[in-house]
């Protein structure tokens, strides 16, 4: 198969895996009923409870798919940036990121003490422990940056400009974050933030020629978002508690 044939196959691997990987109990219910009628409450509760496990499964599938493509094409690890060309700079960035992650863990664990128990199913950022969130975000950052590096490398080898490659991968990356459709405006609002982040991370990969730099920045972006999200949810809990009292 010509390398140009792999370009769009690899490109759309990301949204296919992220959008179509189902939660097992929901998938069994859908197969049994054909999706007719409302989702039973216990199935919906189980789907929400298994959100972290499904995310891990998606990221593992994405990493496995990327390595299958790497073996089929094949691509040297040098082109994917798995061999850092500037170890001193990488060491500095990695050490700085490690310090920030340690600070993040202390902040997130401090917020755990402020999380109120809820009768229903709490939101994902309140339900998952700090360490489990870190594992999910680390795995997700690795999977998504491996996919991005592979896609950009294949685009380059197929003779497509780096600008077009960054734009296409960024748009597809944004589409892969639209988990439900309410309206075009709402979908566009979900696409734009990850698409902009994807353009930044893709440019960072092309500039640094290493997978590790965008991985570190991706992890830091996700960590900051999780911290702000948990703070916002706790503030909402406190305001609701003040109103009810």
C-alpha positions, 0 to 999 in steps of 0.5 A: 500500500502506498504511503499516501493511502495511510494518510487519512487512515491514520488521521481518522483513527483518532476520532473513530477510537475516541467517539466509537469506543463504547462502555461495555454495559451500554453497548450490551444494552444497545445490542439487545434493544437496538437503542429503542427507548430511554437508557435504563437508569442503572445502565446510565449510572454504570456508564458514568461510573466506568468513564475513567476505565473507558478513557483508559481503554480508548488510549490503550487502543490508540497507542496500539493502533499507532504502533501497528501503523509504525510496524506496517509502514514502517517508520523510524523512531527518529522521525517520530521524535522518540530519540531526543536530539537535545537531551539537556533542553529536554532534561530542563523542561522535564524537571520543570514539569515534574516540579509543577506536577508535584505542586499540582498533586498537592493542590488536587489532594487539598481539594479532595478534602473539600469535596462534599458527598453527593447522593447522586453520581458526582462529576468525573473530576470529583469522583476520580482520585488525584493519582488516577486522574494523573494516570489517565491524563498521562496515558491520554497525553502519550496516546494523543501525541503519539498519534499526532506525531505519526500523522504529521510524519506521514503527511510530511512523507506523503509530500503534504505541507506542514501547515496543511498537516497541522491544520488537518490534524488539529481539526480532526483532534477537535472533532474527536472531542465532540462526544455529544451533539446538541447543535452546530454552535455547541459542537463548534464550541467543543471543537475549537479549544482542543483544535487550537491546543492541537495546532500549538502541540503540532507546531511544538512537535515540528519545532522540537523534533521530539515527542516528549516536549509536546507530551509534557506540555499536553500533560501540563495543559490537561493538569491545569484544566483538571485543577480549574475544573475541580475548583469550579465544581467544588465552588458550585457545590459550596454555593448550592450548599449555601442556598439549601441551608 
